Amino acid sequence: METLINRHKRLISQVKTNLVRSYIDKIDWDTKLIAIRGARGVGKTTLLLQYIKLNYGNDTKRCLYVSLDSLYFSQHSLSECVEKFYQNGGEHLFLDEVHKYPSWSVEIKNIYDEYPDLKIVFTGSSLINILNAEADLSRRCIAYDMQGLSYREFLSLYKKIDLPSYSLNEILGNADDICNKVNEKTRPLQYFDEYLRYGYYPFYLEKTQDYYTRIENVTNMILDIELPQLCGVDVGNIRKIKALLQVMASGFPMMVDITRLGTLSGLSRTTILSYLQYLDRAKLISLLYSDETSVKKMQKPDKILMENANLLYAISSETVNIGTARETYFCNQLRNSHTVEYAPKGDFRIDGKYTFEIGGKSKDGKQIANIENAYIAAADTEYANGNKLPIWLFGMMY
């Protein structure tokens, strides 16, 4: 136990709180059991450590951070650790990387039931399924899905430009006023291209020259470790999945041809469809369907994008098409809290109601003419003009 306490103290002393995401305020930390899921690299661990430092300081009696990939747990159980912590006055337990601990869901359920006044926060891969875990935690747990930085957060953390967030309804109903307010504080196009290339993952300031290497390392850890461990993917197919991912990152947004993907990767149709679902859950790609509620979702998707634009730039073997980067950005920012579908006329349908076409400043909207609730998300423009809205505006949503 002393090993865990010493590690807690060391990590808390090292974490900085000068750059804290506003996401920290969206979590109800007083809830008895909280799950924070997200792709590797989006900042889950940093968020936990910053919250602890800001609210508990160096107090290891009431609060304890534990990473379940620690060697300590090769000889000790989580239940044993919690019992000692609780007996010494423990109140708030933070468990990181729970998917690295084989019986995590069962032991957390038992801890929840046995210690009614102990609050627990745990983090895990976006691949973990709370509902279908060995012990169903869905009735006990409040789950949060953590994304990388929005364009608004990027401006706040890295450029010291603080802007409020807006809902989609606010953006669509009051775009002119919002654009005016943003332009009073900054030139929103000034940093947009930088965000597409470097702004999504919160390790930009550490070593910018190694940024894409960090993304590649994160991607490899998901593919090499998490997919086999959490999804049962055959390790012999990992190299083929990497080849498949690079194919999907190259060229224009992919209209899906499973036969072609099978030829390029050497995988069967059934296997490819399963692996695409895993890659989507792992937040490496975004699968788009023309109808999210249809049985088509059990078949091939209608369109594939990389999950975020930084990932696209990091792993593409070709020069990235700017149109692809813009579509990837738009899908990523909206998919955080809305249903995003493929739209045969236009590019995206949001919540089954709004149609969006993505394009440059001169986009005329012929594709979406006569479609109700249709908009253009246009690049290279600072202000809204009728149903033509600046694409950067959709990065203000969280």
C-alpha positions in Angstrom: 0.0 0.0 0.0 2.9 2.3 0.7 4.0 1.9 -2.9 0.7 3.2 -4.2 0.7 6.1 -1.8 4.2 7.1 -2.8 3.3 6.9 -6.5 0.1 9.0 -5.8 2.2 11.7 -4.1 4.8 11.7 -6.9 2.2 12.1 -9.7 0.3 14.8 -7.9 3.5 16.8 -7.3 4.3 16.6 -11.0 1.0 17.4 -12.5 0.4 21.0 -13.6 -2.8 22.9 -13.1 -2.1 26.0 -15.2 -3.9 24.4 -18.2 -7.1 22.7 -17.1 -9.9 21.7 -19.5 -13.4 23.0 -18.9 -14.5 19.4 -19.1 -13.6 19.1 -15.5 -16.6 21.1 -14.6 -19.0 19.0 -16.6 -18.5 16.0 -14.3 -20.5 15.6 -11.1 -17.6 14.5 -8.9 -19.9 14.0 -5.9 -21.6 11.0 -7.6 -20.9 7.7 -5.9 -19.7 5.9 -9.0 -18.3 7.6 -12.1 -16.9 6.1 -15.2 -14.8 8.2 -17.6 -14.2 6.5 -20.9 -12.2 7.7 -23.8 -9.6 6.9 -26.4 -6.0 6.6 -25.3 -4.3 10.0 -25.4 -7.3 12.3 -24.8 -6.2 13.2 -21.3 -8.2 11.1 -18.9 -5.3 10.5 -16.5 -4.3 14.2 -16.4 -7.9 15.2 -15.7 -8.0 12.9 -12.7 -4.7 14.1 -11.3 -5.6 17.8 -11.8 -8.9 17.3 -10.0 -7.2 15.6 -7.1 -4.5 18.3 -6.8 -7.1 21.1 -7.0 -9.5 19.6 -4.5 -7.4 17.4 -2.2 -3.8 18.7 -2.5 -1.5 16.1 -0.9 -4.1 14.5 1.3 -3.7 10.7 0.7 -5.8 9.7 3.7 -9.1 10.9 2.2 -8.2 10.6 -1.5 -6.1 8.0 -3.5 -5.2 7.7 -7.1 -4.4 4.2 -8.3 -3.5 2.9 -11.8 -4.6 -0.7 -12.2 -1.7 -1.4 -14.5 0.7 -1.1 -11.6 2.9 -4.1 -10.7 1.5 -3.9 -7.2 -1.6 -5.7 -8.5 0.3 -8.7 -9.6 0.5 -9.7 -6.0 -2.4 -7.8 -4.4 -6.1 -7.4 -5.2 -8.0 -4.2 -5.7 -10.4 -5.3 -2.9 -7.5 -5.6 -0.5 -6.2 -2.2 -1.5 -9.6 -0.6 -1.0 -10.1 -2.2 2.4 -6.9 -0.7 3.7 -7.6 2.7 2.2 -11.1 2.8 3.7 -9.9 1.7 7.2 -7.5 4.6 7.2 -10.3 7.1 6.5 -10.5 7.0 2.7 -13.3 8.8 1.1 -12.6 9.2 -2.6 -10.9 6.6 -4.8 -9.7 7.2 -8.3 -9.0 4.1 -10.4 -7.1 4.6 -13.7 -6.8 2.1 -16.6 -9.3 -0.3 -15.2 -9.3 -2.4 -18.4 -5.8 -3.5 -17.4 -7.2 -5.4 -14.4 -8.9 -8.7 -15.3 -11.8 -8.7 -12.8 -12.3 -4.9 -12.6 -16.1 -4.8 -13.1 -16.8 -7.5 -10.5 -14.6 -6.0 -7.8 -15.8 -2.4 -8.4 -19.4 -3.7 -8.1 -18.5 -5.4 -4.8 -16.7 -2.3 -3.5 -19.7 -0.1 -4.5 -22.0 -2.4 -2.4 -19.7 -3.0 0.5 -18.6 0.7 1.1 -21.7 2.8 0.8 -20.0 6.1 1.7 -17.0 5.6 -0.5 -16.9 7.6 -3.8 -15.3 5.9 -6.8 -14.1 7.4 -10.1 -12.7 5.0 -12.7 -11.3 5.5 -16.2 -10.9 3.1 -19.1 -10.6 2.6 -22.8 -13.5 3.7 -25.0 -13.7 0.0 -25.9 -14.9 -1.1 -22.4 -18.6 -1.7 -22.2 -20.1 -1.0 -18.8 -23.4 -2.6 -19.7 -22.0 -5.9 -21.0 -19.1 -6.2 -18.5 -19.0 -9.3 -16.4 -20.7 -7.3 -13.6 -23.4 -4.9 -15.0 -22.4 -1.5 -13.6 -24.9 0.5 -15.8 -27.5 0.8 -13.0 -24.9 2.0 -10.5 -22.7 4.1 -12.6 -22.8 7.6 -14.3 -20.7 7.3 -17.4 -18.9 10.2 -19.2 -17.3 9.8 -22.7 -14.2 12.0 -23.0 -13.2 13.5 -26.3 -10.0 15.2 -27.3 -9.9 19.0 -27.4 -12.6 21.0 -29.3 -11.5 24.0 -31.3 -12.8 26.2 -28.5 -10.7 24.3 -25.9 -7.7 24.5 -28.1 -8.0 28.3 -28.3 -8.5 28.5 -24.5 -5.6 26.2 -23.5 -3.0 27.1 -26.1 -3.8 30.6 -27.3 -5.3 32.0 -24.0 -8.5 33.0 -25.8 -11.5 32.2 -23.6 -14.8 31.7 -25.4 -18.2 30.2 -24.2 -19.6 27.0 -25.6 -22.8 27.0 -27.6 -25.3 24.2 -28.4 -26.1 23.2 -32.0 -29.5 24.9 -31.6 -27.9 28.1 -30.5 -25.5 28.0 -33.4 -28.2 27.4 -36.0 -30.6 30.0 -34.5 -28.1 32.7 -33.7 -25.1 32.3 -35.9 -24.7 35.9 -36.8 -24.5 37.1 -33.1 -22.1 34.3 -32.1 -19.8 35.0 -35.0 -19.7 38.7 -34.1 -18.9 37.9 -30.5 -16.1 35.4 -31.4 -14.6 37.9 -34.0 -14.5 40.6 -31.3 -12.1 38.4 -29.3 -10.0 36.7 -32.0 -9.6 35.9 -35.7 -11.2 32.4 -35.7 -9.5 31.5 -39.0 -6.0 32.4 -37.8 -5.5 29.1 -35.8 -8.0 26.8 -37.5 -5.5 25.1 -39.8 -3.1 24.6 -36.9 -5.9 22.9 -34.9 -6.7 20.6 -37.8 -3.1 19.4 -37.8 -2.1 19.7 -34.1 -4.9 20.7 -31.8 -7.0 17.6 -30.9 -4.7 15.8 -28.5 -3.7 17.6 -25.3 0.0 17.0 -25.6 0.7 19.6 -28.2 2.9 21.8 -25.9 5.1 19.0 -24.7 7.2 18.5 -27.8 5.5 19.7 -31.0 8.1 18.1 -33.2 7.2 14.7 -31.7 3.4 15.3 -31.9 2.7 12.8 -34.8 5.0 10.3 -33.3 3.0 10.4 -30.1 -0.2 9.9 -32.1 1.4 6.9 -33.9 2.4 5.4 -30.5 -1.1 5.9 -29.1 -2.6 4.2 -32.2 -0.2 1.3 -32.0 -1.0 0.7 -28.3 -4.7 0.6 -29.2 -4.1 -1.8 -32.0 -1.4 -4.0 -30.5 -2.8 -4.2 -26.9 -6.4 -3.0 -26.5 -8.0 -4.7 -29.5 -6.6 -8.2 -28.7 -7.2 -7.7 -25.0 -10.7 -6.1 -25.1 -12.1 -7.4 -28.4 -10.4 -10.7 -28.9 -8.8 -9.7 -32.1 -6.3 -12.2 -33.5 -2.9 -10.8 -33.0 -1.9 -12.3 -36.3 -4.2 -9.8 -38.0 -2.9 -6.7 -36.3 -0.5 -5.9 -39.2 -3.4 -6.3 -41.7 -5.6 -3.9 -39.6 -2.8 -1.3 -39.6 -2.6 -1.6 -43.4 -6.4 -1.2 -43.5 -6.3 1.9 -41.3 -3.6 3.5 -43.5 -5.7 2.8 -46.6 -8.7 4.5 -45.0 -6.5 7.5 -44.0 -5.4 8.1 -47.6 -7.3 10.0 -50.3 -10.8 11.3 -50.2 -13.6 10.3 -47.7 -14.1 6.7 -48.4 -17.3 5.4 -50.0 -17.0 1.9 -48.7 -16.0 -0.9 -51.0 -15.6 -4.0 -48.8 -14.4 -6.1 -51.7 -11.6 -3.6 -52.4 -10.7 -3.4 -48.7 -10.6 -7.2 -48.5 -8.2 -7.4 -51.5 -5.9 -4.7 -50.0 -5.9 -6.2 -46.5 -6.2 -9.9 -47.1 -9.2 -10.2 -44.7 -12.6 -11.7 -45.3 -15.8 -9.6 -45.6 -17.1 -10.7 -42.3 -13.8 -10.1 -40.5 -13.5 -6.6 -42.0 -17.0 -5.6 -40.9 -16.2 -6.7 -37.4 -12.9 -5.0 -37.3 -14.4 -1.7 -38.6 -16.8 -1.8 -35.7 -13.9 -2.3 -33.3 -11.9 0.6 -34.8 -15.0 2.8 -34.5 -15.4 2.0 -30.9 -11.7 2.5 -30.3 -12.1 6.1 -31.7 -9.8 5.6 -34.6 -12.4 5.9 -37.3 -15.9 7.1 -37.7 -18.4 4.8 -39.5 -21.3 6.7 -41.1 -24.6 5.1 -42.1 -27.5 6.6 -44.0 -29.8 5.4 -41.2 -28.4 4.8 -37.7 -31.5 2.9 -36.6 -31.6 0.6 -39.7 -30.5 -3.0 -39.8 -28.0 -1.7 -42.3 -25.8 -0.9 -39.3 -25.2 -4.7 -39.2 -23.9 -4.5 -42.8 -21.4 -2.2 -44.4 -21.2 1.5 -43.5 -21.9 4.1 -46.2 -18.9 6.2 -45.5 -15.7 6.0 -43.4 -13.7 9.0 -42.0 -10.8 9.0 -39.6 -12.0 9.9 -36.0 -10.2 13.2 -35.9 -8.2 15.4 -38.3 -4.9 15.1 -36.3 -5.1 11.3 -36.7 -5.7 11.8 -40.4 -2.6 13.9 -40.8 -0.5 11.6 -38.6 -1.0 8.3 -40.4 -1.9 9.2 -44.0 0.7 8.0 -46.4 -0.3 10.7 -48.9 -0.8 14.4 -48.9 -4.1 15.0 -46.9 -6.9 16.4 -49.0 -8.2 19.6 -47.2 -11.8 18.7 -48.0 -11.3 15.3 -46.2 -9.8 17.1 -43.2 -12.7 19.5 -43.0 -15.3 16.7 -43.2 -13.4 14.8 -40.5 -13.3 17.8 -38.3 -17.0 18.5 -38.7 -18.0 14.9 -38.0 -15.7 14.7 -35.0 -17.0 17.9 -33.3 -20.7 17.0 -33.9 -20.4 13.3 -33.0 -19.5 14.2 -29.4 -23.1 14.9 -28.6 -25.2 14.3 -31.7 -26.2 11.5 -34.1 -24.2 12.0 -37.3 -25.4 10.1 -40.4 -24.3 10.0 -44.1 -26.4 12.1 -46.3 -26.6 11.1 -50.0 -27.5 14.7 -50.8 -25.1 16.9 -49.0 -22.5 15.3 -46.7 -24.0 14.8 -43.2 -27.4 14.5 -41.6 -27.5 15.5 -37.9 -30.0 14.1 -35.5 -32.1 12.9 -38.4 -33.2 16.6 -39.0 -30.4 18.8 -40.3 -28.5 18.4 -43.5 -25.0 19.8 -43.9 -22.8 20.2 -46.9 -19.1 20.9 -46.3 -17.1 23.1 -48.7 -15.0 26.1 -49.4 -16.0 29.8 -49.2 -17.5 29.6 -52.7 -19.7 26.6 -52.1 -23.1 27.4 -53.7 -25.3 24.7 -52.1 -26.8 23.3 -55.2 -26.6 19.8 -53.7 -28.9 20.7 -50.8 -31.3 23.0 -52.7 -34.9 22.4 -51.7 -33.9 20.3 -48.7 -35.5 21.5 -45.5 -33.2 22.5 -42.6 -30.1 22.4 -44.9 -26.9 24.3 -44.3 -23.4 24.8 -45.7 -20.5 24.5 -43.3 -18.0 26.7 -45.2 -14.3 27.1 -44.8 -12.3 30.3 -45.1 -15.1 32.6 -43.9 -15.4 34.4 -40.6 -19.1 35.3 -40.6 -22.4 33.6 -41.3 -24.4 34.4 -44.4 -27.9 33.0 -44.4 -27.6 29.2 -44.3 -23.9 29.4 -45.0 -22.2 29.0 -41.6 -18.4 29.1 -40.9 -17.1 25.6 -40.3 -15.0 26.7 -37.4 -18.2 27.7 -35.6 -19.0 24.0 -35.0 -15.8 23.7 -32.9 -17.5 25.9 -30.2 -19.9 23.2 -29.1 -17.9 21.8 -26.1 
